[in-house]
Structures are given as C-alpha cells and as structure tokens.
Amino acid sequence: MEILYQSTRDPLAKKVTASQAILQGLSPDGGLYVPTQIPIIETPLIELAKLSYQELAFKILKPYLNDFSTQELQTCLAAAYGNNFDNPAIAPLTEHAGAFYLELFHGPTIAFKDLALQLLPQLMITAAHKNQLEKEIVILTATSGDTGKAAMAGFADVPGTKIIVFYPKKGVSPVQEKQMLTQTGNNTFVLGIDGNFDQAQTNVKKIFNDQSFKQQLDLNGYQFSSANSINIGRLLPQIVYYFYAYSQLLTAGKIKAGDKINFSVPTGNFGDILAGYYAKQMGLPIKKLICASNKNHVLTDFFNSGTYDRKRPFYVTSSPSMDILVSSNLERLLYYLSDKNSETTRHLMEQLQEDGRYRITAAMQAKLADFAAGFADEQQTATEIKRIFKIDATAVDPHTAVASNVAQPWLTTAPTVIIATASPYKFPQVVWSALTDSAASKGTQKTLAQLKNLIKVPYPPAIEMLLTTTSRAKQTLAPEKMKSAIENILFDD
C-alpha cells in the first residue's frame, strides 16, 4: 500500500510523497495535506506492548513515511528520542486520582511538542536530501506558547534551515517567553506581536499563500515550510504516544488487549487530539476522545452543536496554549467527516474566513460520535490543580488540569488517560497560586523556587538551563508588520 498526500481543499491537486508534503508544510491551494489512506496496524496489541518507544514509533510511522528507507527512518528516530529526554521511557504513564496521566513533558522544552519537534527536523533534512532541495528551508511558525520553543530547539543550528517564530507577547507564560528568548542558534529568530495567537496564525497562513512573496523567496534561494501541526510531519509523530499509552496499560495489567480506553486531551489547535483520531482509525481501541477546552471553548460548542463560530470574545487564560479561536487542524477532521469531499471542506473553510462561522450537515455531525467535549473555566482549572495535589502530592500544569477536570464524568465508563502536556514548572505562577490560594511572587525565578520547595520535585534540565542563560533582546511588532519582519531577516545583509 503506497500512501501519498493530498490537499483537503482540491481533489485535482497533485498528490505528493511524504517527504514532499513535509518540505512544503502547506498545500499550494491553502489546504492541509492528509494521507490518501490510513493504514491499519496488523501487529497484535500485546506484541506492540513489548516495543520501546523508538521501536513503536518505527512501526506506526513507516507506513505513512514510505518514501523514507528503513535506515533513514531509524536514524531519524534514534536522533529524536534519546538522551535529550530526561526519562528513558520518553513518555511514561502514571496514575493519580483515579485516572492515568501520560507525561509528555520529559523532553528538552518540558512540553508535549517535543515528541514531534525533536523528530521533524530530522525528517525535514532527510526529505531535503531525498528531493535534492538546494534552497534553504525557512520554518515559519506561529505559536501559542509551546511550539515556538520546541521548534526553535529542534531546528537550532540545523544546516540549511532558518526558523522564524511569532508569538502573542501577552498570551504566553513568563517561562514560555523566557524559554524562547534564551534559545541559542544563529538561525533562530523570535518576535512577539501586539495581538493574539489567531492573528499570528492567520498572518502566517497569508504569508504562506502569498505567491509574489514565494517568487521573491525562490529568487533568493529560500523555501517556506512549517513546524506547526499544519505540517503533516509534525502531526504524524503524535500518533505514536496514543499507542504507547495503551501499551503501558497492557504491560501494567490495567487492561486486557482489546479493551477500550478514553483519552482526555487539552485542545487548542486540534492537532494533538486529531493524532488520537488517526490512532483510532488505525485500530487502537479508543472509546472516547474527550476534547477538553478552556474558557475559549469554541471547540466544545462545535462538538455539541455542529456550528463553529469564531466570532466571540477572546480570553487570555492560565492555559495559553489553548487560547485559540481558529483551530487549524479541525480542517482535516472536516475532510473525513465529509467522506473526503474536498469541495465541502474548502467551502466550509471559506465560510469561516468570510463569515466567521460555519455549520456542518446532520450527516457530518453524526460522525462525531468518536468525540466528547467539555471545558473548564479558570476557577475549575485552579481547583483541579489543587484537588490532584491534595490526593497524592502530584502537581499538574493548567492544561493538564483542564483535561483532568473535563474527563471526570468519563472515568467510570472506561480506563481514562489524561494527556499531560507540560511540566508544572512551565507555569509556576499559575500552579503556585492554585496550590496556595495566594498570588505568586514577582519574578519568575523566585516563584520557581517557591514552587520547587512546595511540590518537592527537582527542576528538570530545561529549567536549570533557563535560570543560567541570558535572554536575547525582546522584539515586538504589530501583526501587519510580520511580513516586513521576515523580509528584514531574510533579505537584509
């Protein structure tokens, strides 16, 4: 079975290989690349449970990345998942307060994006060689907090690449911002914008689709690509840890092979939970994929009503990676809900751009049965952080707390895995305030020290490094100045 990649918006667009899709990031028509088929994993689950994370990743990803040789993919995986993670299990599963927590924060930036963004640079450079690409790859990315640092860490000083990251200057945590501003690498650039994530993401997409700018890049020896989950090479590696969570439950004797389980996923841009959808289509026994949102609950409303409406107030919350009103990866789900109808998908996305809303058909809505959805407000998030810590002294970050809170009604229906997306040290002010019912001290370093003394967990290497590294100068600009900022980086001597 040869899997190629096609656009969600144009059925007549040329299908491309995995390596070509990874290099392009976004389809030329503005659509997202999806595989022409979703492979079924034939290996028994009990056999998958015997594999290491790296071995399991090869098993899951090889059908999708079929123009990568066995040696190429294994080399990429070995470079991505090794001593750069502070736990040899890569993504260990723990149990707290009646649920299981899949810890995806043991990588170099202590957030779940590392599971994909340590691999994507390896895949991209290999893809460039395979396709004899002579241009320099410019990774252009908007971030709501975690992607920026993880992408910069992954691509730092990678030959033949530059990475430019835009983030909402008032929409990330102090630790997230400092992580980006302390990133080393002569090819890394980070700029704050006077706006929110949706504005950054919308402008990035416009720049990607600016044909005259593409020609200018081409003349200067550059090609855009993306590290956001709009890039299929960022999304596919996330499928692996759903299978890995199931394997750990099997090994621990918590379930039997074939038993269905739930996953509760803190959700913003819809990439993480979409990876769970792919895992289910590949044969993983998932009962419910629980889409957990914060106060910006546009996705909760969509799943419960069939209407997506971005015309609503935008809130800056304690879980900034979920402060999103336009969830890009939902486009891929719409493609599947419409029976792979590219025209329907394109029409819905045009409606969203022009009118700010769309409504799916009753037939499409009926296919949302794989999902459940809910949201937690700021008070519920803080209460959940405190509740879990009171039970067994385990501290969770606010995104994980949202997913844990929303999962509660589902705990009795099947074993439930909470996707724990970040270390509590990534959001020390929020966690400290939730646990002590008091305002955090001024100064990130002092708050980190107070939190460490309270939760009795050593700093991860990422925090140790953060405390000893000098920040680069902070740069901010208006959203409409993003294109000119890119020109200054790429074309000014």
Order of alpha helices (4+ residues) and beta strands (2+ residues): beta-alpha-beta-alpha-alpha-alpha-beta-beta-alpha-alpha-beta-alpha-beta-alpha-beta-alpha-alpha-beta-alpha-alpha-beta-alpha-beta-alpha-beta-alpha-alpha-beta-alpha-beta-alpha-alpha-beta-alpha-alpha-alpha-beta-alpha
